[in-house]
Amino acid sequence: MTKKDLADPLAAFRDYFYHPKDTIYLDGNSLGKLPLGTAESLQEVVLKQWGQNLIASWNKDWLALPHELAKQMSHLLNGLPEEIIIGESTSVRLFQITQALVNSLQFPKTLLTDQLNFPTDLYILDQIAMQSLGKKAVVISYQSELEADLEQLKDSLGKTPGIYCLSLVTYKSGFLYPMLELNRLAKESGSIIIWDLSHAVGVVDIDLKATETRVALGCTYKYLNGGPGAPAFLYVDKTLMSTLENPIAGWFGHAKPFDFSLEYEAHNTINKMAVGTPPILSLVALQKGLSICLAAGTKALQEKSRIQTQWLFEQIELRLIPYGVTLESPRDANQRGAHISIAHLEAWRITQALQAASPQIIPDYRPDKYIRLGLAPLYTRYSDLQTTVDILEDILKDKSYLNFSHQKATVT
Ligand SMILES: Cc1ncc(COP(=O)(O)O)c(C=O)c1O
C-alpha cells in the first residue's frame, strides 16, 4: 500500500470484490470484477426461486426485477426511472432506438458517427442507413485516430443535421466528449445525439438531465461489474419516448403481455422498448455491482479516476517513453475517461509478458499496437499502478517480450 492508498476515500470499496491472487487487473474497462455476494445471490435465485418456486417466481420476484434495476440506474445517471429500461445487449438497444428515431420522421434523414466509435455502433448505423435511407452512414474522420477534433464535429453538427451516435468515452483512447455542449448544438440544428455510455458509466459523473441528453445506452459488464454479457440499459427522455415506436414488437413491449391478445398494443412508457422475456439470472448478477457503484457515488469515482489516470500518465511519460512507448490518451484529464492507452510496435508480445509477470498483470490489447490500461476506481490501488509501471519498465528494458509468440488468442 502506498501513502496515496491510505489516503484514498474509496479504498474500502476494494473489499467488496473478489480478487484473484497475485494479479493486478487492469481490464475492468472490458469486464469488471466479481462483486462479493453475487455468487450467493445467484445461488439463492437458482435454487430457491427457480428450483423450488418455479413459475410462481415470475409474480413474486422476477417481473419487478428489471424495474428495480432501472430505478437504481436512474439514480446513477440522473434520469427518471420511467425513462430507463434494462435488458438486451447494447447492440440490440442501439438498433432499436436508431431505427425508432429514423421511423419517427422527426429528425433529418442522415445517420452520422465518427471513426472513434466502437465497431458495433458503426455496423448498426450503416445497416439501418442502407436499409431505411438507401445510403451509407456518414463516418466523420479526424486527423487523429484517437481524439475527436471538436471544432470539426461542431461544424458537422451545424452543417449536416441528422441522427448522430457518439461514444461518450471512446474505446481506444478514452477520449471524453463535452456532452452538454454537443447536445445543445445538436438541438439547434434539429439533430439528436445517441450517447453510447459503455466506457463511461461508473467512472464518469454523468447527469443526463443537466446535460440535456435525450437518448443514451450502454453496457453494464465493464465498470458496473455486472458480469459477462450483463444486460444493457437504454435511456430515452420521456417526451421523446412518447413519440417513438419499438421496431421489434415483441410481446414484452405489449401493454398487457399476459392477455395474449392477437393485436399488438404498445405499452405507453419506455417498457414499450422491451422485446422478449427478461434475462433474470443476468439481472440478478447486476444487482450487487450497481449497488456498490451507487454507494461510492459517481463524483468520487470520477475524481479518483482523474487522479489515478494523471499519475499513470505522468509515470509513463517519465519512465516508458524512452523505450519506444507512446501515450495515446488525452493529456487533459477533463477529456479523458478511466483508461490510458499506450502504443508500441510490440504491443501484443508486451501484453503477454505482462500476463506472465509476477504478479500477473492483465491489461488488454487492441490491434495493432495498443495496450489499454483500465483503471477501475472501485478497486484499482495506487500500488497496483506503481507495480505495473515498474514491471513494464523492466520488460521494455530487458526486452523479455521477445520470448513471446506473435500468435494471438481470440479475446485479447
Ligand atoms: C462502446 C461500446 N459500445 C457497444 C459495445 C457492445 O456491447 P454489446 O456487446 O452489449 O452489444 C461495446 C463492447 O465492448 C462497447 O465498448
The ligand as an SDF file (V2000), in Angstrom:
LIG
                    3D

 16 16  0  0  0  0  0  0  0  0999 V2000
  -18.6240    1.4840  -26.6620 C   0  0  0  0  0  0  0  0  0  0  0  0
  -19.2360    0.1330  -26.8500 C   0  0  0  0  0  0  0  0  0  0  0  0
  -20.4250    0.0100  -27.4440 N   0  0  0  0  0  0  0  0  0  0  0  0
  -21.0070   -1.1910  -27.6330 C   0  0  0  0  0  0  0  0  0  0  0  0
  -20.3960   -2.3480  -27.2230 C   0  0  0  0  0  0  0  0  0  0  0  0
  -21.0540   -3.6720  -27.4970 C   0  0  0  0  0  0  0  0  0  0  0  0
  -21.8930   -4.0300  -26.4720 O   0  0  0  0  0  0  0  0  0  0  0  0
  -22.7770   -5.3730  -26.5520 P   0  0  0  0  0  0  0  0  0  0  0  0
  -21.8120   -6.4860  -26.7020 O   0  0  0  0  0  0  0  0  0  0  0  0
  -23.5210   -5.3770  -25.2410 O   0  0  0  0  0  0  0  0  0  0  0  0
  -23.6840   -5.2640  -27.7090 O   0  0  0  0  0  0  0  0  0  0  0  0
  -19.1520   -2.2850  -26.5790 C   0  0  0  0  0  0  0  0  0  0  0  0
  -18.4800   -3.5020  -26.1210 C   0  0  0  0  0  0  0  0  0  0  0  0
  -17.4290   -3.5310  -25.5630 O   0  0  0  0  0  0  0  0  0  0  0  0
  -18.5540   -1.0110  -26.3920 C   0  0  0  0  0  0  0  0  0  0  0  0
  -17.3630   -0.8870  -25.8080 O   0  0  0  0  0  0  0  0  0  0  0  0
  1  2  1  0
  2  3  1  0
  2 15  2  0
  3  4  2  0
  4  5  1  0
  5  6  1  0
  5 12  2  0
  6  7  1  0
  7  8  1  0
  8  9  2  0
  8 10  1  0
  8 11  1  0
 12 13  1  0
 12 15  1  0
 13 14  2  0
 15 16  1  0
M  END
$$$$
